[in-house]
Amino acid sequence: MIGIILQITQHTAAVNDTIVNAANKLATSQPTEETLSIWELVTMRGSLWIIIPLLAFSIIAVYIFIERYLAINKASGEELNFMNNIRDFMHNDRIDSAKSLCKNNNSPISNMIEKGILRIGRPLNDINAAIENIGQQEIAKLERKLPVLAMIAGASPMLGFLGTVTGMVTAFYNMSKAGNNVDISTLSGGIYQAMITTIAGLIVGIIAYIFYNILVARIEKIVFILQTRATEFMDILNEPTS
């Protein structure tokens, strides 16, 4: 009886070992899913000559946006009751006080009004022309570096597409050299590697385009304010003094 029990136990153990070995073999035989990180995509050797300029473009775009945004935000500031104080000084013949107020303000609006004050005594058309000239100069200062941002927004997708085209040419050239021994995995790998540059170019171009339009919208707002203040100053000159 004991012998029979020992045989059953040994047989059960052998069956368990067989099941475990089969499970291990099944687990090792199943293919593992391969993943590709963004860093691996970006640092692929065939796309680096495009990715590096695009990375430089992205850094330049972010720098220009932050620098211009702060400059435009500072230029849009205006002292409370600035034009009311200018009107009071002009009506009371306190020209020097009006000049000092403009110098202390140091903004596109104050620079424009100061130029008009310095031209007092000349024909109104000359004063208006001087004010408009200063206003255009102030806007030109605010628009500095914006053409570079626009260039990045337009050139980045084109540069990325250039990398994709050259990558596709290389992939098909390798396919033609391989003849009948074409490895589909190698071909597909070359194609998706080439597409990386288009994705990177579109990302940089879209970001730069958004940055550009944000800055342009804020500058247009300042242009409207400058035109309004110039009209107010000309109205002050036409108002009768008490």
Backbone hydrogen bonds, N-H to C=O, Kabsch-Sander energy under -0.5 kcal/mol:
donor,donor_aa,acceptor,acceptor_aa,energy
5,I,1,M,-2.1
6,L,2,I,-2.3
7,Q,3,G,-2.1
8,I,4,I,-2.4
9,T,5,I,-2.4
10,Q,6,L,-2.5
11,H,7,Q,-2.4
12,T,8,I,-2.4
13,A,9,T,-2.3
14,A,10,Q,-2.2
15,V,11,H,-2.2
16,N,12,T,-2.4
17,D,13,A,-2.4
18,T,14,A,-2.1
19,I,15,V,-2.3
20,V,16,N,-2.5
21,N,17,D,-2.5
22,A,18,T,-2.4
23,A,19,I,-2.4
24,N,20,V,-2.4
25,K,21,N,-2.4
26,L,22,A,-2.3
27,A,23,A,-2.3
28,T,24,N,-2.3
29,S,25,K,-1.8
30,Q,26,L,-1.2
41,L,37,S,-1.9
42,V,38,I,-2.6
43,T,39,W,-2.3
44,M,41,L,-1.0
47,S,44,M,-1.2
48,L,44,M,-0.8
48,L,45,R,-0.7
50,I,47,S,-1.1
51,I,47,S,-2.6
52,I,48,L,-2.5
54,L,50,I,-1.8
55,L,51,I,-2.6
56,A,52,I,-2.1
57,F,53,P,-2.6
58,S,54,L,-2.3
59,I,55,L,-2.0
60,I,56,A,-2.4
61,A,57,F,-2.6
62,V,58,S,-2.2
63,Y,59,I,-2.3
64,I,60,I,-2.7
65,F,61,A,-2.3
66,I,62,V,-2.3
67,E,63,Y,-2.7
68,R,64,I,-2.8
69,Y,65,F,-2.5
70,L,66,I,-2.1
71,A,67,E,-1.9
72,I,68,R,-3.1
73,N,69,Y,-2.4
74,K,70,L,-2.0
75,A,71,A,-2.2
76,S,72,I,-1.7
77,G,74,K,-1.1
82,F,79,E,-1.6
85,N,81,N,-2.3
86,I,82,F,-2.2
87,R,83,M,-2.3
88,D,84,N,-2.1
89,F,85,N,-2.5
90,M,86,I,-2.5
91,H,87,R,-2.4
92,N,88,D,-1.6
93,D,90,M,-1.3
94,R,89,F,-3.2
95,I,93,D,-1.0
98,A,94,R,-1.7
99,K,95,I,-2.3
100,S,96,D,-2.5
101,L,97,S,-2.2
102,C,98,A,-1.9
103,K,99,K,-2.4
104,N,100,S,-2.4
105,N,101,L,-1.2
106,N,102,C,-1.7
111,N,107,S,-2.8
112,M,108,P,-1.9
113,I,109,I,-2.4
114,E,110,S,-2.6
115,K,111,N,-1.7
116,G,112,M,-1.6
117,I,113,I,-2.3
118,L,114,E,-2.3
119,R,115,K,-0.9
120,I,117,I,-1.5
121,G,122,R,-0.6
122,R,119,R,-2.0
127,I,123,P,-1.9
128,N,124,L,-2.7
129,A,125,N,-2.3
130,A,126,D,-2.2
131,I,127,I,-2.4
132,E,128,N,-2.4
133,N,129,A,-2.2
134,I,130,A,-2.2
135,G,131,I,-2.4
136,Q,132,E,-2.2
137,Q,133,N,-1.9
138,E,134,I,-2.4
139,I,135,G,-2.1
140,A,136,Q,-2.3
141,K,137,Q,-1.8
142,L,138,E,-1.7
143,E,139,I,-2.0
144,R,141,K,-1.0
146,L,143,E,-1.7
149,L,145,K,-1.6
150,A,146,L,-2.4
151,M,147,P,-2.3
152,I,148,V,-2.2
153,A,149,L,-2.1
154,G,150,A,-1.7
155,A,151,M,-3.0
156,S,152,I,-2.1
158,M,154,G,-0.7
159,L,155,A,-2.8
160,G,156,S,-2.5
161,F,157,P,-2.3
162,L,158,M,-2.0
163,G,159,L,-1.8
164,T,160,G,-1.7
165,V,161,F,-2.5
166,T,162,L,-2.4
167,G,163,G,-2.0
168,M,164,T,-2.5
169,V,165,V,-2.4
170,T,166,T,-2.2
171,A,167,G,-2.3
172,F,168,M,-2.5
173,Y,169,V,-2.0
174,N,170,T,-2.4
175,M,171,A,-1.7
176,S,172,F,-2.2
177,K,173,Y,-2.0
178,A,174,N,-1.7
179,G,175,M,-1.0
181,N,178,A,-1.7
184,I,182,V,-0.7
187,L,183,D,-2.2
188,S,184,I,-2.7
189,G,185,S,-2.1
190,G,186,T,-2.0
191,I,187,L,-1.8
192,Y,188,S,-2.5
193,Q,189,G,-1.6
194,A,190,G,-1.7
195,M,191,I,-1.7
196,I,192,Y,-0.7
196,I,193,Q,-0.6
197,T,194,A,-0.7
198,T,194,A,-0.6
199,I,195,M,-1.8
200,A,196,I,-2.5
201,G,197,T,-2.6
202,L,198,T,-2.4
203,I,199,I,-2.2
204,V,200,A,-2.3
205,G,201,G,-2.5
206,I,202,L,-2.7
207,I,203,I,-2.2
208,A,204,V,-2.4
209,Y,205,G,-2.2
210,I,206,I,-2.3
211,F,207,I,-2.5
212,Y,208,A,-2.5
213,N,209,Y,-2.1
214,I,210,I,-2.0
215,L,211,F,-2.1
216,V,212,Y,-2.5
217,A,213,N,-2.2
218,R,214,I,-1.7
219,I,215,L,-2.2
220,E,216,V,-2.4
221,K,217,A,-1.4
222,I,218,R,-1.6
223,V,219,I,-2.5
224,F,220,E,-2.0
225,I,221,K,-1.8
226,L,222,I,-2.8
227,Q,223,V,-2.3
228,T,224,F,-2.0
229,R,225,I,-2.7
230,A,226,L,-2.4
231,T,227,Q,-1.9
232,E,228,T,-2.2
233,F,229,R,-2.3
234,M,230,A,-2.1
235,D,231,T,-2.0
236,I,232,E,-2.0
237,L,233,F,-1.9
238,N,234,M,-1.3
239,E,235,D,-1.0
239,E,236,I,-0.7
